[in-house]
Amino acid sequence: MRCANPRLAGTLAFAAALLLCGTAHTPAETLPPADQLLRRAMAAPRHLSYVGEVQVLQFGEEQSEASIFRIEHLAPNLTRRWYLAPRRFYGDSVISRGETTYSINVKRDRVLVAQDDSIDDQIAEDDNFSVLMANYTAAYAPDESFEGRPVHVVLLTNKYTGEPTMRVRIDAKTDLVVGKEIYDASGSIVSQMRFEHVRYTANIPKALFEVPAHLVRFTGPARSLPSVDLQQVVSRAGFKARGPKYLPEGFAPVEGDVSIVNGVRTLHLLYSDGIRTVSLFQNAKHATVNLSRYAVKVTKLANHRARYVTDGPTTLLTWSDDGLLFTLVGDLELSELSKIAASVAP
């Protein structure tokens, strides 16, 4: 899969894009199978143009975060997100033009230019959907109403645990995803997204997707073309890189790449079960992760001292071993990430 941080968020496009009580308005027998409706929802932005406001909530044990942005999308591939909250991001925006993303920081009059992960979106989408359906069962829940419009509700249940993991709300007339909720193993909501004040229109000025000329441009980290052949990527790392020998049930390799981050050669390996993701970063220069804005905690990892932070449903775990610095980032609890980390051995 290709996921808001542009990097991770770029990596699992469907999981990040799957964006309320009522009575079923359409007989179930007239609907396509739930997995087919999900597939149509994935493709909807290619032919639908719209504007609206998106609210994203991330619930953590220690703190929760909310973000709100205005969105304009002109099919097939022009998108602008203008942030209204939190305050530190107010006025910033992200413009996507095909495979290029421009992250604009208005306070610093600068823009970061990056290339999307996927060179062939159709291949990426096919791969994403296959991984998703291999690990989750899609079934209809009762239809609902959202801002006066009927929506179909699809519940994704993990095949290994039997637990509901995601609830997706899809506009019955347009197939656009207008809401989603993700749950942890206990059934608690860990993230929620609502797409409000939706208006379908192609009358969107193309000037909205232009990057202001006066901004100072910076190029994102230089990296090689992502590859699904993780063994080959590891061999190109330039140091004795490692991969995990253990992954949670349903997780599979997605892609990997080698990038130059602040002058340091860094290997990134991505794994996913179709909804949740795990990224393993490593370098041989001990280029540490900046955790200054988080409450950092210490844990024991085999014979190593490790640090970790939690941010909503995401956990980051970092440690050093045999001259390498490792960082795991995933939508998993610390106990599960620790098992993965312990399996990263020579």
C-alpha positions as CSV (number, residue, x, y, z in Angstrom):
1,M,0.0,0.0,0.0
2,R,1.0,3.5,-0.7
3,C,-0.3,6.5,3.7
4,A,-0.1,12.2,6.1
5,N,3.1,12.9,6.7
6,P,3.5,12.9,3.0
7,R,5.8,9.9,3.2
8,L,3.7,7.5,5.0
9,A,0.6,8.9,4.0
10,G,2.0,8.6,0.3
11,T,2.7,5.0,0.9
12,L,-0.9,3.7,1.8
13,A,-3.1,5.9,-0.3
14,F,-6.3,3.9,0.2
15,A,-5.9,3.6,4.0
16,A,-5.3,7.3,4.2
17,A,-8.0,8.3,1.7
18,L,-10.9,6.2,3.2
19,L,-12.5,8.9,4.5
20,L,-23.8,9.3,10.3
21,C,-27.8,7.1,12.2
22,G,-30.4,6.1,9.7
23,T,-32.5,3.5,8.1
24,A,-31.5,1.4,5.1
25,H,-32.8,3.2,2.0
26,T,-31.7,0.7,-0.6
27,P,-32.5,-3.1,-0.5
28,A,-29.3,-5.0,0.0
29,E,-29.9,-7.2,-3.0
30,T,-29.5,-4.1,-5.4
31,L,-26.0,-3.3,-4.1
32,P,-22.8,-4.8,-5.4
33,P,-20.7,-6.9,-3.1
34,A,-19.1,-4.7,-0.4
35,D,-15.6,-5.3,-1.7
36,Q,-16.6,-4.1,-5.1
37,L,-18.1,-0.9,-3.7
38,L,-14.8,-0.3,-1.8
39,R,-12.9,-0.6,-5.1
40,R,-15.3,1.9,-6.8
41,A,-14.7,4.3,-3.9
42,M,-10.9,4.0,-4.4
43,A,-11.4,5.1,-8.0
44,A,-14.0,7.8,-7.4
45,P,-11.5,10.8,-7.2
46,R,-10.3,10.1,-10.7
47,H,-13.6,11.2,-12.2
48,L,-15.2,13.3,-9.4
49,S,-14.4,16.9,-8.7
50,Y,-15.4,18.4,-5.4
51,V,-14.7,20.9,-2.6
52,G,-15.3,20.5,1.1
53,E,-13.8,20.4,4.6
54,V,-12.1,17.5,6.2
55,Q,-11.8,16.9,9.9
56,V,-9.3,14.3,11.2
57,L,-9.1,13.2,14.8
58,Q,-6.3,11.0,16.3
59,F,-6.9,9.6,19.8
60,G,-3.9,8.6,21.9
61,E,-3.5,7.4,25.5
62,E,-1.8,10.6,26.6
63,Q,-3.0,13.1,24.1
64,S,-5.3,13.5,21.1
65,E,-4.8,15.7,18.0
66,A,-7.2,17.2,15.6
67,S,-6.6,18.8,12.2
68,I,-9.1,20.5,9.8
69,F,-8.4,21.4,6.2
70,R,-10.3,22.8,3.3
71,I,-10.0,20.6,0.2
72,E,-10.4,21.3,-3.5
73,H,-10.1,18.4,-6.0
74,L,-10.2,18.7,-9.7
75,A,-10.3,15.3,-11.4
76,P,-8.3,13.4,-12.2
77,N,-5.2,14.5,-10.3
78,L,-5.2,18.1,-9.0
79,T,-5.7,18.5,-5.2
80,R,-5.2,21.4,-2.8
81,R,-5.5,21.1,1.0
82,W,-5.5,24.3,3.0
83,Y,-5.1,23.9,6.8
84,L,-7.4,25.6,9.2
85,A,-6.3,23.9,12.4
86,P,-4.2,23.3,14.4
87,R,-3.1,26.9,14.8
88,R,0.6,26.1,14.1
89,F,-0.4,25.0,10.6
90,Y,-3.0,27.6,9.8
91,G,-2.6,28.9,6.3
92,D,-0.2,26.1,5.2
93,S,-1.2,24.0,2.3
94,V,-0.4,20.9,0.3
95,I,-0.8,21.0,-3.5
96,S,-0.7,17.7,-5.4
97,R,-0.3,17.9,-9.2
98,G,-0.1,14.3,-10.5
99,E,3.0,12.7,-9.1
100,T,4.4,15.8,-7.5
101,T,3.5,17.2,-4.1
102,Y,4.2,20.8,-2.9
103,S,4.1,21.4,0.8
104,I,3.8,25.1,1.4
105,N,4.9,26.8,4.6
106,V,3.5,30.3,4.6
107,K,5.3,31.5,7.7
108,R,8.7,30.7,6.2
109,D,7.7,31.5,2.6
110,R,9.1,28.2,1.4
111,V,7.8,25.1,-0.4
112,L,9.0,21.5,-0.2
113,V,8.8,19.6,-3.5
114,A,8.5,15.8,-3.4
115,Q,7.7,13.0,-5.8
116,D,4.9,10.6,-4.9
117,D,5.8,7.0,-4.2
118,S,3.9,5.4,-7.0
119,I,5.0,5.7,-10.6
120,D,2.0,3.7,-11.8
121,D,-1.1,4.5,-9.7
122,Q,-3.1,1.7,-11.3
123,I,-0.6,-1.0,-10.4
124,A,-0.3,0.5,-6.9
125,E,-4.0,0.5,-6.4
126,D,-4.3,-3.1,-7.6
127,D,-1.6,-4.2,-5.1
128,N,-3.2,-2.2,-2.3
129,F,-6.6,-3.7,-2.8
130,S,-5.2,-7.2,-3.0
131,V,-3.4,-6.8,0.4
132,L,-6.5,-5.3,1.9
133,M,-8.8,-8.1,0.8
134,A,-6.3,-10.8,1.8
135,N,-6.5,-9.6,5.4
136,Y,-9.9,-8.1,5.9
137,T,-13.5,-9.1,5.2
138,A,-15.8,-6.4,3.8
139,A,-19.5,-6.5,4.8
140,Y,-22.3,-4.0,4.7
141,A,-23.7,-2.4,7.9
142,P,-27.1,-0.6,7.8
143,D,-27.2,2.5,5.5
144,E,-27.0,5.9,7.1
145,S,-27.6,9.5,6.3
146,F,-24.8,12.1,6.1
147,E,-25.6,15.8,5.7
148,G,-28.9,14.8,4.2
149,R,-27.4,12.4,1.7
150,P,-27.7,8.6,1.8
151,V,-24.5,6.7,2.5
152,H,-23.6,3.0,2.4
153,V,-21.6,1.7,5.3
154,V,-18.9,-0.9,4.9
155,L,-17.3,-2.6,7.9
156,L,-13.8,-4.2,7.5
157,T,-13.1,-7.1,9.9
158,N,-9.6,-8.5,10.5
159,K,-9.6,-12.1,9.3
160,Y,-7.0,-13.2,11.9
161,T,-8.5,-11.6,15.0
162,G,-12.2,-11.4,14.0
163,E,-12.2,-7.8,15.3
164,P,-13.8,-4.9,13.4
165,T,-11.0,-2.6,12.3
166,M,-12.5,0.1,10.0
167,R,-15.9,1.5,9.3
168,V,-16.2,3.3,5.9
169,R,-19.0,5.6,4.8
170,I,-19.5,6.0,1.1
171,D,-21.8,8.4,-0.6
172,A,-24.5,6.3,-2.2
173,K,-24.8,8.5,-5.3
174,T,-21.2,9.3,-6.1
175,D,-19.1,6.5,-4.4
176,L,-17.0,9.2,-2.6
177,V,-15.7,8.2,0.8
178,V,-17.1,10.8,3.3
179,G,-16.2,9.2,6.6
180,K,-14.2,6.5,8.3
181,E,-13.3,5.3,11.8
182,I,-10.4,3.0,12.7
183,Y,-10.6,0.8,15.9
184,D,-7.9,-0.9,18.0
185,A,-8.2,-4.5,19.3
186,S,-10.4,-3.4,22.2
187,G,-12.9,-1.7,19.9
188,S,-11.9,1.8,20.9
189,I,-11.7,4.4,18.2
190,V,-8.1,5.4,17.4
191,S,-8.8,7.8,14.5
192,Q,-11.8,9.3,12.8
193,M,-12.2,11.3,9.6
194,R,-15.3,13.3,8.4
195,F,-15.6,15.0,5.0
196,E,-18.2,17.8,5.6
197,H,-19.8,20.5,3.5
198,V,-19.1,18.4,0.4
199,R,-20.1,20.1,-2.9
200,Y,-19.6,18.4,-6.2
201,T,-18.4,20.8,-8.9
202,A,-15.8,21.0,-11.7
203,N,-16.0,24.8,-11.6
204,I,-12.7,25.1,-9.6
205,P,-10.1,27.7,-10.9
206,K,-6.9,25.9,-11.9
207,A,-5.0,28.9,-10.4
208,L,-5.7,27.3,-7.0
209,F,-3.3,24.5,-7.9
210,E,-0.4,26.8,-8.9
211,V,2.5,27.2,-6.5
212,P,3.3,30.9,-5.8
213,A,6.4,31.9,-7.6
214,H,7.9,33.9,-4.7
215,L,8.3,30.9,-2.5
216,V,11.8,29.5,-1.9
217,R,11.8,25.9,-3.2
218,F,13.5,23.0,-1.4
219,T,13.6,19.5,-2.8
220,G,12.6,16.6,-0.7
221,P,15.1,13.9,0.3
222,A,16.9,12.4,-2.7
223,R,15.9,8.7,-2.9
224,S,16.0,5.9,-5.3
225,L,12.9,4.6,-7.1
226,P,10.8,2.5,-4.6
227,S,11.0,-1.2,-5.3
228,V,8.8,-4.1,-4.2
229,D,12.0,-6.3,-4.2
230,L,13.1,-5.6,-0.6
231,Q,16.1,-7.9,-0.9
232,Q,17.4,-5.9,-3.7
233,V,16.8,-2.6,-1.9
234,V,18.7,-3.9,1.2
235,S,21.6,-4.9,-1.0
236,R,21.8,-1.3,-2.2
237,A,21.8,0.2,1.2
238,G,25.6,0.7,1.3
239,F,25.9,-0.9,4.8
240,K,25.0,-4.2,6.4
241,A,21.3,-3.6,6.6
242,R,18.8,-5.9,8.3
243,G,15.2,-6.7,8.0
244,P,12.7,-8.2,10.5
245,K,12.3,-11.9,10.7
246,Y,8.9,-11.5,12.5
247,L,5.8,-9.6,11.3
248,P,2.3,-9.7,12.8
249,E,-0.2,-11.9,11.0
250,G,-1.3,-10.4,7.7
251,F,1.6,-8.0,7.3
252,A,3.6,-8.3,4.1
253,P,6.4,-6.4,2.4
254,V,5.1,-3.5,0.3
255,E,8.2,-1.5,-0.9
256,G,11.6,-0.1,0.1
257,D,13.9,2.6,-1.0
258,V,17.2,4.2,-0.1
259,S,17.2,8.0,0.4
260,I,19.7,10.7,1.4
261,V,18.3,12.5,4.5
262,N,20.4,15.5,5.7
263,G,23.4,13.9,4.0
264,V,22.9,10.5,5.6
265,R,22.1,7.4,3.5
266,T,19.0,5.9,5.0
267,L,17.2,2.7,4.2
268,H,13.4,2.5,4.5
269,L,11.4,-0.7,4.4
270,L,7.6,-0.6,4.4
271,Y,5.2,-3.4,5.5
272,S,1.4,-3.4,5.6
273,D,-1.7,-5.5,6.1
274,G,-3.8,-3.2,3.9
275,I,-4.9,-0.8,6.7
276,R,-2.1,-0.6,9.3
277,T,1.5,0.1,8.3
278,V,5.0,-0.5,9.8
279,S,8.1,1.3,8.5
280,L,11.6,0.3,9.4
281,F,14.3,3.0,8.9
282,Q,18.0,2.4,9.4
283,N,21.3,4.2,8.9
284,A,25.0,3.6,9.7
285,K,25.7,7.2,10.8
286,H,23.6,7.3,14.0
287,A,21.5,10.2,12.6
288,T,19.1,10.3,15.4
289,V,15.4,11.0,15.3
290,N,14.2,14.5,16.5
291,L,11.8,13.7,19.4
292,S,12.0,17.1,21.1
293,R,8.3,17.8,20.8
294,Y,7.3,14.4,22.3
295,A,7.2,12.8,25.8
296,V,10.0,10.3,25.3
297,K,10.0,7.0,27.3
298,V,12.6,4.4,27.8
299,T,12.2,0.6,27.4
300,K,14.3,-2.5,27.3
301,L,14.8,-4.3,24.0
302,A,16.8,-7.5,24.5
303,N,20.2,-6.2,25.6
304,H,19.6,-2.7,24.2
305,R,18.1,0.5,25.7
306,A,15.4,1.8,23.4
307,R,13.4,5.0,23.3
308,Y,9.8,5.3,22.2
309,V,7.0,7.8,21.8
310,T,3.3,7.5,21.0
311,D,1.3,9.9,18.9
312,G,-2.4,8.9,18.6
313,P,-2.5,5.4,17.1
314,T,1.2,5.5,16.0
315,T,4.1,4.3,18.0
316,L,7.8,5.1,17.2
317,L,10.6,2.9,18.7
318,T,14.3,3.6,18.1
319,W,17.4,1.8,19.2
320,S,21.1,1.2,18.2
321,D,22.8,-2.1,17.5
322,D,26.1,-3.1,16.0
323,G,26.9,0.4,14.6
324,L,23.4,0.9,13.1
325,L,20.5,3.1,14.2
326,F,17.1,1.6,13.8
327,T,13.7,3.3,14.0
328,L,10.3,1.5,13.7
329,V,7.2,3.5,13.1
330,G,3.8,1.8,13.0
331,D,0.1,1.7,13.8
332,L,0.7,-0.9,16.4
333,E,1.1,-1.1,20.2
334,L,4.6,-1.0,21.8
335,S,4.5,-4.7,22.6
336,E,4.0,-5.7,19.0
337,L,6.6,-3.3,17.7
338,S,9.0,-4.7,20.3
339,K,8.5,-8.2,18.9
340,I,9.3,-6.9,15.4
341,A,12.4,-5.0,16.7
342,A,13.7,-8.1,18.5
343,S,13.6,-10.0,15.2
344,V,15.8,-7.4,13.4
345,A,19.0,-9.4,13.8
346,P,22.0,-10.2,11.7
